Amino acid sequence: MRIFKSHPLLKLVNSYVVDSPQPSNISFLWNFGSLLAFCLAIQIVTGVTLAMHYNASVLEAFNSVEHIMRDVNNGWLIRYLHSNTASAFFFLVYFHIGRGLYYGSYKSPRTLVWTIGTVIFILMIATAFLGYCGNKQIKDLATVITSLMSAIPWVGQDIVELLWGGFSVNNATLNRFFALHFVLPFILAALVLMHLIALHDSAGSGNPLGVSGNYDRLPFAPYFIFKDLITIFIFILVLSLFVFFMPNLLGDSENYVMANPMQTPPAIVPEWYLLPFYAILRSIPNKLLGVIAMFSAILILLVMPFTDLSRSRGIQFKPLSKAAFFIFVGNFLILMELGAKHVESPFIEFGQISTVVYFAHFLIIVPIISLLENTL
């Protein structure tokens, strides 16, 4: 295929997915990247198709979603693919970040890759929230989350009114939420390309041993293409089970109730993948501190290259770090559970303890344990 070597555009494709040399010992945990790219492609295709039938109006949003489900040819399939792939997207991204934390993918020379990845994660959360608010007239959720900005001193209320496009959540709010939800995935795709370029132009992929992978590498095609295809086919099978047999398992039953502007739902909670950060927000009584803590919970991923003082990459051969990592994962799952609970005792106290443990892992536990293991 000489054209792959000579054509100016295909030459790029060739260097990334054909001739790109990868360490021969990378495991299936390195397949999450290709799965996430596949999820993003599904989301963009189904999202653009849904946008052709969705009406971002306070009066018609709910009815247009019902129209997609009942009247549009295969509209139910496109919507269920879009909503369930969103859940799969976050499920896989948590595994991708977890693998990065476990194998030290944030350490130099891949710090830029990790930084861009964190920005992608923040943008994903923003896109998911905007999409969830457009799902129906979730006036209450949009009001609660956007009014968090009012905690910012002096300019908070002005920012809230700018986001709303008025003095309350209205047509303008839904319109701008939908416009942003449509545009952000394309920015996300550009950032994913930057993520790939940064990885490709640094040291390439890491490996489970944490050593240099330069001594034994294989070309991306056909070895790793087929390896990625295995997990992609398994993903399609599992996604199909959700879409065709239990499409609403991960959703909220509130989505099937038309919003009533005169009545607030008894419990306002975001989708399951945003619950840990929602739990951190609610665990702090002060509104401004709660908002700062919620954003810090995501941004704190950026400190890992600086707080991990270990001489070797990854924690696969470090029993203390491994124990701390799995305690952190367990604590994250507890936060996810607490985010769905009512704000009452003992959930408030558990939330505060879990929040302290979450931040302590990055700022105290990781540096202390890495220094201790350096000396042992």
Secondary structure by P-SEA (a helix, b strand, c coil): cccccccaaaaaaaacccccccccccccccaaaaaaaaaaaaaaaaaaaaaaccccccccaaaaaaaaaccccaaaaaaaaaaaaaaaaaaaaaaaaaaaaaaccccccaaaaaaaaaaaaaaaaaaaaaaaaacccaaaaaaaaaacccccccaaaaaaaaaaccccccaaaaaaaaaaaacaaaaaaaaaaaaaaaaaaccccccccccccccccccccaaaaaaaaaaaaaaaaaaaaaaccccccccccccccccccccccccccccccaaaaaaaaaccccaaaaaaaaaaaaacccccccccccccccccccaaaaaaaaaaaaaaaaaaaaaaccccaaaaaaaaaaaaaaaaaaccaaaaaaaaaaac
